[in-house]
């Protein structure tokens, strides 16, 4: 597992564009749905699926509030948790147990993204 904190907009953009290019759907857990792009399908309160193609700019308009988490591939049984406070082994278990390859956890105000990805 590779764990990275992304702070630069260019790094965040690169990640989102790579996931879209790879045609990966994102399961997103969120507090606010204002300005959600058309690629977003709300499946229940606070949970949506983002289908590719998507881009950083359109998602950022929705995500700028912060306090959201995204995983891929979509696993509706996944339960979000605070990866900023979690140990690496707990995050690695979450990836494995939920059969997901990436967790993107955004802190409040969209300043930092904690990204955990299977390698």
C-alpha positions, 0 to 999 in steps of 0.5 A: 500500500502506498499512502500519500498526503496531497496538498498541491492542486496539480497533484490532486488534478493528476490523480483525478484525471488518471482515475477518469482515464482508467475509467474508474467509477468512484463511490463518494461519501459527502456532506454537501451535494451543491454543484454536483456535476452531471456524472454524479448519481446519488444512490442515497443520502450522503452517498453517490457514484461518479462515473467517468469521464470526469475531471478535476475542475468539475468535481472540485466545484462540488468537493471544495467544502471538504469532508468527503471520502471516495473509493474505487472500485464501487463497493456499496458495503464500504463504510468510510472512516477517518484515515487521517487518524488510522494506522497503515495496517487498518487502512490496508485491511480496509482496502483488502476486506472491501476489495477496493484499490484506492481510498481518497479522504478529504479533510475539512476545507479541501486542503489535504487529501489522504490517498491510500492505494494498493500497489 
